[in-house]
């Protein structure tokens, strides 16, 4: 059962992940779970209780956890390392040299991606898309909701052979109805969740919901926007970008990651490579260390609340029409 303490709230993303991993591991003895002293925070305590012989807590030793996962993968196991985004940074060298260089099938379940409120700048997951983006052969995805998290975990385990990263935020999900059946997602393919003809809003993960709110407001003002749940940073769905470029005059990229090196940078790179001259507005975390505070306060401070986003996008589009 999920560990939700308040039945009026949707389950937390980490709880959905923990339960899904147990469901899959009960049917597949190759699946193992690794944590670095965070069994409760990552909800791997569910796995620990259900399958203690395949659960490993290596302590506060993220580099060792990644090398250990590489060793398990080399022997035919399917290790899943659940770790907070900010702490995976400690193991970047091992991720590249011990996992990616050998193209080993290790799944990185990256919890606390994006801002984490009162835990502050030491715990904000502000950089993972940027530094993971540079690793050759690493598939990077982010779910827009809880069901996609379940399906991405399934896809990562059974549709891919090399390293995979799934990043998801802290806190409660959207409340979407969860299906017990898992579905494989097509690798590197985005999902257009709202059709439009003037603006294209490209989103990573849970920013898709916020983009739909913005698009609804803009639509009432006569500004028609597509909303795209990109799902994958790598491989990037370049086909959908080119389709959108054929009918949209402006692009907006929304991601809860540093403005440097993430989805926005990838979209701009492809537009330039393809010779598509489209203005792009990046709405992302600022190139600073964001302070601590409530999520609502932090979003307002950095312009990530819906009114601020809407105003930025409105101005960007209208200025481009002059």
Secondary structure as the mmCIF struct_conf table of DSSP 4:
data_model
#
loop_
_struct_conf.conf_type_id
_struct_conf.id
_struct_conf.beg_label_comp_id
_struct_conf.beg_label_asym_id
_struct_conf.beg_label_seq_id
_struct_conf.end_label_comp_id
_struct_conf.end_label_asym_id
_struct_conf.end_label_seq_id
BEND BEND1 UNK A 5 UNK A 5
TURN_TY1_P TURN_TY1_P1 UNK A 7 UNK A 8
BEND BEND2 UNK A 9 UNK A 9
HELX_LH_PP_P HELX_LH_PP_P1 UNK A 10 UNK A 11
STRN STRN1 UNK A 12 UNK A 12
HELX_RH_AL_P HELX_RH_AL_P1 UNK A 13 UNK A 25
TURN_TY1_P TURN_TY1_P2 UNK A 26 UNK A 27
TURN_TY1_P TURN_TY1_P3 UNK A 29 UNK A 30
STRN STRN2 UNK A 31 UNK A 35
BEND BEND3 UNK A 36 UNK A 37
TURN_TY1_P TURN_TY1_P4 UNK A 39 UNK A 44
HELX_RH_AL_P HELX_RH_AL_P2 UNK A 45 UNK A 50
HELX_RH_3T_P HELX_RH_3T_P1 UNK A 52 UNK A 54
STRN STRN3 UNK A 55 UNK A 57
BEND BEND4 UNK A 60 UNK A 60
HELX_RH_AL_P HELX_RH_AL_P3 UNK A 62 UNK A 74
TURN_TY1_P TURN_TY1_P5 UNK A 75 UNK A 76
STRN STRN4 UNK A 78 UNK A 84
HELX_RH_AL_P HELX_RH_AL_P4 UNK A 85 UNK A 88
HELX_RH_3T_P HELX_RH_3T_P2 UNK A 89 UNK A 91
HELX_RH_AL_P HELX_RH_AL_P5 UNK A 92 UNK A 94
HELX_RH_PI_P HELX_RH_PI_P1 UNK A 95 UNK A 100
TURN_TY1_P TURN_TY1_P6 UNK A 101 UNK A 103
STRN STRN5 UNK A 107 UNK A 111
BEND BEND5 UNK A 112 UNK A 112
STRN STRN6 UNK A 114 UNK A 114
HELX_RH_3T_P HELX_RH_3T_P3 UNK A 117 UNK A 119
TURN_TY1_P TURN_TY1_P7 UNK A 121 UNK A 123
STRN STRN7 UNK A 125 UNK A 125
BEND BEND6 UNK A 127 UNK A 127
HELX_RH_AL_P HELX_RH_AL_P6 UNK A 128 UNK A 132
TURN_TY1_P TURN_TY1_P8 UNK A 133 UNK A 134
BEND BEND7 UNK A 135 UNK A 135
TURN_TY1_P TURN_TY1_P9 UNK A 136 UNK A 137
STRN STRN8 UNK A 139 UNK A 142
BEND BEND8 UNK A 144 UNK A 145
HELX_RH_AL_P HELX_RH_AL_P7 UNK A 146 UNK A 158
BEND BEND9 UNK A 159 UNK A 159
BEND BEND10 UNK A 161 UNK A 162
STRN STRN9 UNK A 164 UNK A 167
BEND BEND11 UNK A 170 UNK A 171
STRN STRN10 UNK A 172 UNK A 172
HELX_LH_PP_P HELX_LH_PP_P2 UNK A 176 UNK A 179
BEND BEND12 UNK A 180 UNK A 181
HELX_LH_PP_P HELX_LH_PP_P3 UNK A 184 UNK A 186
TURN_TY1_P TURN_TY1_P10 UNK A 187 UNK A 188
STRN STRN11 UNK A 191 UNK A 194
BEND BEND13 UNK A 197 UNK A 198
STRN STRN12 UNK A 199 UNK A 203
TURN_TY1_P TURN_TY1_P11 UNK A 205 UNK A 206
HELX_RH_AL_P HELX_RH_AL_P8 UNK A 207 UNK A 219
TURN_TY1_P TURN_TY1_P12 UNK A 220 UNK A 222
STRN STRN13 UNK A 225 UNK A 229
STRN STRN14 UNK A 232 UNK A 234
BEND BEND14 UNK A 235 UNK A 235
HELX_RH_AL_P HELX_RH_AL_P9 UNK A 238 UNK A 245
TURN_TY1_P TURN_TY1_P13 UNK A 246 UNK A 247
BEND BEND15 UNK A 249 UNK A 249
STRN STRN15 UNK A 250 UNK A 258
BEND BEND16 UNK A 259 UNK A 262
HELX_RH_AL_P HELX_RH_AL_P10 UNK A 263 UNK A 273
TURN_TY1_P TURN_TY1_P14 UNK A 274 UNK A 275
STRN STRN16 UNK A 279 UNK A 285
BEND BEND17 UNK A 287 UNK A 288
BEND BEND18 UNK A 293 UNK A 293
HELX_RH_AL_P HELX_RH_AL_P11 UNK A 295 UNK A 302
TURN_TY1_P TURN_TY1_P15 UNK A 303 UNK A 303
BEND BEND19 UNK A 305 UNK A 305
HELX_RH_AL_P HELX_RH_AL_P12 UNK A 306 UNK A 320
TURN_TY1_P TURN_TY1_P16 UNK A 321 UNK A 321
#
